[in-house]
Amino acid sequence: MSHSGRGLRVPLFPQKKTISETPKQTTTSCSESDHESSFEETLEEGLCLLHKIQRSKFPVYLACLKDSKELCALKIFPYKDSRPHPSFLNEIRFQFLKHPNIIQMKYYELHKEMLHKNSYIKVSTIVLEYAPYGDLYSFLAKYKAQMGEILIRTIFHKIVSGLEYLHTCGIFDFDLKLENILIGEDYEIKICDFDTSLKDKDMVPLSSGTPNYRPPELSQGTCKDWRAADIYMLGVLLFVLKAKGAMPYLENQSFKGICLKNLMYNNNENFWSVHSESLNQGRDFFSQEFRELFNSLISQSPDDRPSIETIKRTKWFNEQIYNQQEYCEEMKRIFGY
């Protein structure tokens, strides 16, 4: 998907492996007619599957707790080599996390049988807090024209708060991207998906990261500083929010013979000019304060990337944000409910 400006075609969102965004739910009914999934719950369990809300390596379903009628999200991990999947075993290490900007894990089941295409298969499952307003990918794709700088900065503050909590706990997300930032109740921002996350004592990453978000050292297999990798991905995420979905660059791709990644590092002034032009914006669209913050976050050397404490002291970060009431009112205005 691309966006045509007056000059260069700058990359927009990479293709997303999700079904259309899930609207705000107004009912907790668990009638049989709601079942649209390829998985079915075994009768003795206390969950009722409603429909799939994310199609990915590990599918996620909207589900209903039969006793309380509470909506939740069910993440399903099919067994690998007759054992619980390593990604499941990794994610449940983080069940203790509790922060307003981190999705809450309610409980998990190591061994479970679910009906899938007329036969029972072994799976592990995690029941998660449900985020009724979808993810930032869908939000930005639909409402980017209504996202002003104050809202972007407020959302960024919330993401930084969640990431700071993770780092304080000695945990590194390792897959920050729009798809992994959810919008929960009261429009609260929630970091989710920890199946490839790391603890500070982990020696080897479980993933090489998501292309176009990951730092150079991760794609090259030389990453040693998990914290610095998160900071780089945070920088890309910030750019995409500000640039209405445009990526700063796409890996191994050039546009009209120009490699945006090389331009970003070797001719930074032209990098910003290209993006401003492609977005039909003036030079001031990316303020000097924003440029300085982004450039520091995506520094080539991991040692040169700022700590979260340093990020929180930058000029752009400390410009105007919404208080919680103003934020909720602005999000309600955008969503229309």
C-alpha positions, -999 to 999 in steps of 0.1 A, spaced: 0 0 0 15 34 -9 7 71 -9 14 93 -38 26 128 -30 40 154 -54 73 135 -56 84 103 -41 61 74 -33 66 68 4 57 35 20 26 33 41 14 5 64 29 -29 57 2 -55 50 -16 -65 82 -27 -101 89 -60 -92 106 -96 -93 99 -115 -61 97 -115 -41 130 -138 -52 157 -165 -26 166 -173 -17 201 -193 -45 216 -228 -36 230 -238 -71 242 -222 -100 260 -246 -126 245 -231 -161 238 -257 -175 215 -247 -203 191 -255 -180 162 -225 -159 171 -200 -186 165 -180 -178 133 -146 -194 142 -128 -225 130 -122 -234 166 -150 -245 190 -148 -248 228 -151 -282 244 -183 -283 263 -169 -286 297 -150 -254 295 -163 -220 307 -157 -200 275 -179 -193 245 -161 -183 213 -178 -155 194 -156 -147 164 -120 -143 154 -105 -108 159 -70 -114 147 -57 -138 121 -20 -145 127 4 -172 137 -15 -175 169 -51 -165 163 -71 -144 188 -108 -148 193 -134 -126 210 -148 -148 238 -173 -147 266 -169 -161 301 -201 -182 304 -206 -175 342 -200 -138 343 -208 -130 306 -176 -109 306 -160 -104 272 -123 -113 269 -98 -122 242 -86 -158 238 -52 -164 222 -47 -199 209 -13 -217 206 -15 -251 188 10 -276 201 44 -279 184 60 -314 182 33 -327 206 43 -301 233 31 -267 243 44 -241 218 76 -223 229 59 -190 222 32 -198 247 57 -209 273 75 -176 267 44 -154 270 31 -169 302 64 -158 319 49 -123 319 16 -131 336 25 -110 366 25 -77 346 0 -52 358 0 -16 345 -27 6 329 -8 5 296 -2 -32 295 -28 -57 284 -38 -79 314 -34 -117 313 -64 -132 332 -53 -168 332 -39 -195 309 -43 -232 302 -13 -254 294 -32 -284 281 -65 -282 263 -84 -298 234 -103 -278 209 -124 -288 180 -108 -276 148 -120 -286 113 -140 -316 126 -112 -330 148 -98 -323 182 -63 -309 185 -41 -300 215 -36 -264 222 -26 -240 250 -46 -208 255 -43 -175 272 -73 -155 283 -66 -118 281 -83 -85 289 -105 -75 259 -97 -42 242 -130 -31 226 -116 -4 203 -92 -25 183 -55 -17 176 -36 14 166 -31 0 131 -68 0 124 -73 33 143 -47 51 123 -58 36 90 -93 49 95 -89 81 115 -55 94 106 -69 126 92 -84 134 126 -52 128 146 -36 160 157 -2 164 172 -15 167 208 -33 134 205 -3 117 189 19 130 218 -6 119 244 -7 84 229 31 83 227 32 92 264 10 62 273 32 39 252 63 52 268 47 47 302 40 11 294 74 5 280 91 21 310 72 -2 333 84 -32 313 120 -21 314 118 -14 351 107 -51 355 136 -62 334 114 -71 304 119 -60 268 90 -61 244 110 -68 213 80 -64 189 67 -29 193 44 -20 163 10 -5 156 -7 -39 156 6 -47 191 -8 -15 207 -45 -19 216 -72 6 226 -90 -7 257 -118 5 279 -119 43 283 -97 44 252 -67 34 273 -36 25 253 -24 -11 260 8 -28 248 1 -65 240 16 -97 226 46 -109 246 52 -142 229 87 -130 217 95 -107 246 126 -111 266 139 -109 302 172 -92 310 189 -126 316 178 -141 283 207 -148 261 192 -155 227 161 -137 211 132 -158 200 126 -137 169 144 -115 144 117 -88 149 92 -73 125 106 -60 93 105 -22 89 103 -17 127 133 -37 139 168 -21 143 196 -30 120 215 -51 146 184 -73 150 180 -80 113 217 -87 111 216 -111 140 240 -91 162 216 -76 187 230 -77 223 211 -48 239 174 -56 243 166 -22 257 182 -3 228 162 -25 203 130 -15 220 140 22 218 146 19 181 111 3 175 96 30 196 111 56 173 97 39 142 63 37 158 64 74 167 73 83 131 44 62 117 19 79 141 31 114 131 34 106 94 -2 93 91 9 57 84 40 63 63 70 42 74 103 60 76 116 34 52 110 -2 40 138 -27 43 156 -37 11 134 -14 -10 142 19 -27 119 45 -42 129 61 -75 164 49 -69 166 64 -34 171 43 -4 153 61 24 172 42 51 205 54 38 190 89 34 179 88 70 214 82 82 236 99 56 215 129 44 190 135 72 178 169 59 168 154 26 151 125 44 127 150 61 122 169 29 112 138 10 87 128 36 72 163 40 68 165 2 52 131 -1 27 140 26 19 173 8 31 192 39 54 221 44 89 218 60 74 226 95 52 195 95 80 177 112 92 202 138 129 205 148 120 191 182 103 160 167 132 154 143 157 155 171 137 130 191 132 106 162 168 108 151 180 99 185 156 70 189 168 54 156 205 60 161 226 34 142 246 26 172 226 11 201 248 29 226 237 62 212 199 56 217 184 75 247 171 60 279 134 64 286 143 90 313 162 110 286 132 106 262 109 121 289 132 152 291 131 160 254 114 192 242 89 175 219 79 150 246 72 179 271 50 199 248 12 200 253 -7 167 259 -44 160 269 -53 152 304 -72 120 308 -106 136 306 -97 156 275 -81 125 259 -113 105 264 -134 133 250 -111 135 219 -112 98 213 -149 97 218 -153 125 192 -132 106 167 -148 72 172 -183 87 174 -192 68 205 
